[in-house]
């Protein structure tokens, strides 16, 4: 592993999500330099100023930004959060048309100033937008991918950990597929420590997990964003933290296994669609773990997720 020295991250979009990504990256020391770009000059400058005022408390990282695309020049990683936000009751797919146009107009400008960067798309629906952006730019699929189900997986592990009475770091489980309504957990590989999840006996006297309970947990995780959006208008803190984690895996050349969403090629019957699967993330980008096995039911769900997103992507192509 060889970490990128004097690393630079640019966050595109200074809304609730983008500013949270920048904030999380600063306090975690994800990158040496952080830039925040938004076409809304006053908003971008205000967010940068607010973040800069806390520079004494964020270690060696610094922050710049504004509405001139040149702030992204020389970036090693670009995280894209710009777009219309998801409204209460609105699905991520319903956002597709508006945000596809935003990404399409933005990518050529970003590539001009940051041609060697790895691009991480957070704007929803992130899977479909990743496909369209990869096709439009011709970038290798490992260098333009979505944050995918990294956050959904964190939500899943949090719920399991609380129920099982263990630390989150002791839960090994993944959400895969779409970052959205067709996502699902890989229960066939889920363990607590080394114990299959259905065999785990909680120490507090609670009963073992049941298949029905796991099904409900999957629904709760899938719908978690809707609940947050209904209550506060946006999800921002957790996606900020999970995006910073992806940035760190790239800039520190970690070879970390994270469920990001890349455009898959001949992957369990899926070709040309971006879906989240456990992937090795390092300074060269994201590489799906091809050896992953699905149960028969999981394979059906995976291909259903691909089919649903393919229809959306097709409807947005010229």
PLY file of the C-alpha trace (Angstrom):
ply
format ascii 1.0
element vertex 318
property float x
property float y
property float z
element edge 317
property int vertex1
property int vertex2
end_header
0.00 0.00 0.00
1.19 3.48 -0.86
-0.82 6.43 0.43
-1.16 9.52 -1.74
0.93 12.33 -0.27
-0.38 15.90 -0.15
-3.76 14.49 -1.11
-6.63 16.63 -2.35
-10.36 15.97 -2.16
-12.96 18.09 -3.90
-16.59 17.88 -2.84
-19.02 19.07 -5.50
-22.20 20.53 -4.02
-22.39 22.63 -0.86
-25.81 21.51 0.28
-26.57 19.44 3.37
-24.80 16.34 2.02
-21.80 18.04 0.43
-21.04 20.22 3.44
-21.35 17.15 5.67
-18.88 15.23 3.48
-16.44 18.15 3.71
-16.94 18.42 7.49
-16.49 14.69 8.07
-13.39 14.64 5.87
-11.85 17.53 7.78
-12.42 16.16 11.26
-11.31 12.66 10.24
-8.27 13.94 8.36
-9.38 12.06 5.25
-7.37 14.33 2.92
-4.64 16.95 3.36
-6.55 19.48 1.27
-10.34 19.74 0.95
-12.12 21.90 -1.63
-15.85 22.62 -1.73
-17.35 23.63 -5.06
-20.86 24.88 -5.82
-22.31 27.15 -8.50
-24.08 29.09 -5.72
-21.26 31.49 -4.82
-22.60 32.85 -1.56
-23.56 29.41 -0.24
-20.20 27.86 -1.12
-18.19 30.70 0.37
-20.27 30.69 3.57
-19.84 26.94 4.09
-16.09 27.18 3.47
-15.77 30.08 5.89
-17.71 28.23 8.57
-15.53 25.14 8.15
-12.31 27.19 8.04
-13.18 28.84 11.34
-12.75 25.43 12.98
-9.35 24.77 11.40
-7.62 24.91 14.78
-9.48 21.74 15.75
-9.13 19.66 12.58
-5.46 18.74 12.50
-3.44 19.41 9.37
-6.27 19.48 6.82
-7.23 22.77 5.17
-10.34 23.93 3.29
-10.86 26.15 0.25
-13.79 26.58 -2.08
-16.14 28.69 -4.12
-18.07 28.79 -7.38
-15.09 28.65 -9.75
-14.46 25.13 -11.05
-10.73 25.77 -10.73
-10.95 24.98 -6.99
-11.06 21.31 -8.04
-7.80 21.50 -9.97
-5.37 18.71 -9.18
-7.83 16.69 -7.10
-7.05 13.06 -6.41
-10.67 12.30 -5.46
-13.86 14.14 -6.44
-17.03 13.37 -4.52
-20.16 14.52 -6.36
-23.16 15.41 -4.22
-24.70 18.14 -6.42
-28.28 17.70 -7.49
-31.89 18.09 -6.49
-32.47 16.61 -3.06
-34.91 13.83 -2.31
-38.25 15.10 -1.04
-40.44 13.35 1.54
-42.21 10.41 -0.13
-40.08 10.67 -3.28
-38.05 7.67 -4.40
-34.45 7.99 -5.52
-35.45 6.87 -9.01
-37.89 9.77 -9.33
-34.91 12.07 -8.99
-33.18 10.45 -11.94
-34.09 12.78 -14.79
-33.20 16.06 -13.08
-29.95 14.84 -11.60
-28.83 13.04 -14.75
-28.84 16.38 -16.58
-26.85 18.03 -13.79
-24.18 15.33 -13.81
-23.96 15.31 -17.62
-23.27 19.04 -17.79
-20.79 18.98 -14.94
-18.52 16.03 -15.75
-16.67 17.57 -18.75
-15.75 20.62 -16.66
-14.50 18.48 -13.79
-12.45 16.23 -16.06
-10.77 19.28 -17.54
-9.39 20.41 -14.17
-9.05 17.01 -12.49
-8.33 14.50 -15.30
-6.58 11.96 -13.07
-9.05 11.93 -10.19
-11.16 9.05 -8.98
-14.82 10.10 -9.04
-17.30 9.01 -6.38
-20.95 9.76 -7.12
-23.20 10.30 -4.12
-26.00 12.18 -5.89
-29.11 9.98 -6.14
-30.03 7.76 -7.84
-26.31 7.09 -7.60
-26.26 3.72 -9.40
-28.02 4.96 -12.53
-26.02 8.20 -12.55
-22.79 6.23 -12.34
-23.72 4.23 -15.44
-24.58 7.36 -17.41
-21.47 9.23 -16.22
-19.18 6.32 -17.04
-20.66 6.00 -20.53
-20.40 9.74 -21.15
-16.82 10.14 -19.92
-15.29 6.85 -21.01
-13.48 6.63 -17.68
-12.54 3.11 -16.55
-15.30 1.75 -14.29
-12.87 1.48 -11.38
-12.31 5.26 -11.48
-15.94 6.39 -11.50
-18.24 4.65 -9.06
-20.98 5.37 -6.54
-20.98 5.40 -2.77
-23.54 2.64 -3.22
-24.62 0.72 -0.13
-21.74 1.66 2.17
-24.20 3.69 4.26
-26.96 1.07 4.00
-24.48 -1.55 5.24
-23.62 0.66 8.21
-27.32 0.98 9.02
-27.68 -2.81 8.82
-24.71 -3.51 11.07
-25.92 -0.93 13.60
-29.32 -2.57 13.90
-27.87 -6.08 14.17
-25.29 -4.98 16.75
-27.95 -3.40 18.98
-30.09 -6.52 18.85
-27.21 -8.96 19.28
-25.53 -7.05 22.11
-22.15 -6.68 20.37
-20.03 -3.89 18.92
-20.76 -2.82 15.36
-17.22 -3.81 14.34
-18.04 -7.42 15.26
-20.91 -7.61 12.76
-19.97 -8.80 9.28
-22.87 -8.28 6.89
-23.50 -6.40 3.65
-26.33 -4.73 1.80
-25.92 -5.22 -1.96
-27.69 -4.31 -5.20
-29.33 -0.94 -5.76
-28.87 1.87 -3.27
-32.63 2.04 -3.01
-35.83 0.08 -3.03
-34.49 -3.19 -4.48
-31.45 -3.47 -2.21
-31.12 -6.54 0.03
-28.78 -8.06 2.65
-26.46 -10.94 1.88
-27.78 -13.00 4.78
-26.04 -16.12 3.48
-22.70 -14.53 4.43
-23.76 -12.59 7.54
-21.90 -13.43 10.74
-21.33 -12.03 14.21
-17.69 -12.71 14.84
-17.41 -16.04 13.06
-20.90 -17.25 14.02
-23.62 -17.34 11.33
-26.23 -14.78 12.28
-29.08 -17.26 12.81
-26.89 -19.25 15.23
-25.92 -16.29 17.41
-27.11 -16.46 21.04
-27.29 -12.99 22.65
-25.68 -12.76 26.10
-28.59 -10.75 27.55
-31.04 -13.64 27.36
-32.77 -12.46 24.18
-33.78 -15.22 21.74
-31.86 -16.01 18.58
-32.61 -14.12 15.38
-35.35 -15.61 13.22
-35.67 -15.44 9.45
-38.80 -13.31 9.87
-36.96 -10.86 12.11
-34.12 -10.56 9.60
-36.66 -9.82 6.88
-38.03 -6.96 8.97
-34.54 -5.62 9.65
-33.94 -5.56 5.89
-37.13 -3.52 5.38
-36.18 -1.11 8.17
-32.75 -0.55 6.63
-34.20 -0.07 3.15
-36.69 2.53 4.40
-34.39 4.25 6.90
-33.65 7.23 4.64
-37.34 7.91 4.09
-37.87 8.13 7.85
-35.00 10.58 8.29
-36.10 12.70 5.33
-39.65 12.82 6.66
-38.41 14.12 10.01
-35.62 16.54 9.06
-35.74 17.03 5.29
-32.48 15.30 4.36
-30.00 12.63 5.33
-26.57 14.18 5.72
-24.44 13.19 8.73
-24.18 9.47 8.07
-23.65 9.85 4.31
-20.98 12.43 5.09
-19.15 9.95 7.31
-19.53 7.02 4.93
-18.28 9.12 1.99
-15.26 10.20 4.01
-14.54 6.54 4.71
-14.52 5.77 0.97
-12.20 8.73 0.34
-9.79 7.41 2.96
-9.71 3.96 1.39
-8.68 5.56 -1.92
-6.18 8.15 -0.69
-4.54 5.79 1.81
-4.43 2.93 -0.69
-6.06 0.68 1.90
-7.33 -2.23 -0.22
-10.43 -1.97 1.99
-13.47 -4.08 1.13
-16.48 -1.77 0.84
-19.85 -2.26 -0.93
-19.48 0.54 -3.47
-21.32 0.55 -6.80
-19.29 0.10 -9.97
-20.45 -0.63 -13.52
-20.31 -4.43 -13.50
-19.07 -6.56 -16.39
-20.23 -10.16 -16.67
-20.84 -10.35 -12.92
-23.30 -13.11 -12.02
-25.32 -12.37 -15.13
-25.17 -8.58 -14.80
-23.40 -6.53 -17.46
-23.32 -2.78 -17.95
-25.24 -1.82 -14.81
-23.85 -0.33 -11.60
-24.76 -2.25 -8.48
-23.14 -2.48 -5.07
-21.12 -5.56 -4.22
-18.18 -5.93 -1.84
-15.27 -4.34 -3.69
-11.58 -3.73 -3.01
-11.02 0.03 -2.83
-7.54 1.54 -3.17
-5.71 4.39 -4.91
-6.43 2.82 -8.33
-10.19 2.80 -7.67
-12.77 0.11 -6.88
-12.64 -3.52 -7.97
-15.60 -5.89 -7.36
-14.82 -9.12 -5.54
-15.75 -11.57 -8.28
-15.53 -14.63 -6.04
-18.57 -13.64 -3.98
-21.27 -16.31 -3.94
-25.02 -15.73 -3.82
-27.70 -18.09 -2.64
-30.31 -18.92 -5.27
-32.74 -16.39 -3.78
-30.05 -13.71 -3.48
-29.08 -14.18 -7.11
-32.72 -13.65 -8.12
-32.88 -10.45 -6.05
-29.58 -9.23 -7.49
-30.70 -9.70 -11.07
-34.07 -8.11 -10.29
-32.25 -5.07 -8.93
-30.18 -4.88 -12.12
-33.25 -5.18 -14.31
-35.11 -2.42 -12.48
-32.22 0.00 -12.79
-31.53 -0.91 -16.41
-35.03 0.27 -17.33
-34.43 3.62 -15.65
-31.03 4.06 -17.31
-32.47 3.22 -20.72
-35.21 5.82 -20.29
-32.63 8.54 -19.62
-30.32 7.88 -22.54
-30.70 10.21 -25.57
0 1
1 2
2 3
3 4
4 5
5 6
6 7
7 8
8 9
9 10
10 11
11 12
12 13
13 14
14 15
15 16
16 17
17 18
18 19
19 20
20 21
21 22
22 23
23 24
24 25
25 26
26 27
27 28
28 29
29 30
30 31
31 32
32 33
33 34
34 35
35 36
36 37
37 38
38 39
39 40
40 41
41 42
42 43
43 44
44 45
45 46
46 47
47 48
48 49
49 50
50 51
51 52
52 53
53 54
54 55
55 56
56 57
57 58
58 59
59 60
60 61
61 62
62 63
63 64
64 65
65 66
66 67
67 68
68 69
69 70
70 71
71 72
72 73
73 74
74 75
75 76
76 77
77 78
78 79
79 80
80 81
81 82
82 83
83 84
84 85
85 86
86 87
87 88
88 89
89 90
90 91
91 92
92 93
93 94
94 95
95 96
96 97
97 98
98 99
99 100
100 101
101 102
102 103
103 104
104 105
105 106
106 107
107 108
108 109
109 110
110 111
111 112
112 113
113 114
114 115
115 116
116 117
117 118
118 119
119 120
120 121
121 122
122 123
123 124
124 125
125 126
126 127
127 128
128 129
129 130
130 131
131 132
132 133
133 134
134 135
135 136
136 137
137 138
138 139
139 140
140 141
141 142
142 143
143 144
144 145
145 146
146 147
147 148
148 149
149 150
150 151
151 152
152 153
153 154
154 155
155 156
156 157
157 158
158 159
159 160
160 161
161 162
162 163
163 164
164 165
165 166
166 167
167 168
168 169
169 170
170 171
171 172
172 173
173 174
174 175
175 176
176 177
177 178
178 179
179 180
180 181
181 182
182 183
183 184
184 185
185 186
186 187
187 188
188 189
189 190
190 191
191 192
192 193
193 194
194 195
195 196
196 197
197 198
198 199
199 200
200 201
201 202
202 203
203 204
204 205
205 206
206 207
207 208
208 209
209 210
210 211
211 212
212 213
213 214
214 215
215 216
216 217
217 218
218 219
219 220
220 221
221 222
222 223
223 224
224 225
225 226
226 227
227 228
228 229
229 230
230 231
231 232
232 233
233 234
234 235
235 236
236 237
237 238
238 239
239 240
240 241
241 242
242 243
243 244
244 245
245 246
246 247
247 248
248 249
249 250
250 251
251 252
252 253
253 254
254 255
255 256
256 257
257 258
258 259
259 260
260 261
261 262
262 263
263 264
264 265
265 266
266 267
267 268
268 269
269 270
270 271
271 272
272 273
273 274
274 275
275 276
276 277
277 278
278 279
279 280
280 281
281 282
282 283
283 284
284 285
285 286
286 287
287 288
288 289
289 290
290 291
291 292
292 293
293 294
294 295
295 296
296 297
297 298
298 299
299 300
300 301
301 302
302 303
303 304
304 305
305 306
306 307
307 308
308 309
309 310
310 311
311 312
312 313
313 314
314 315
315 316
316 317
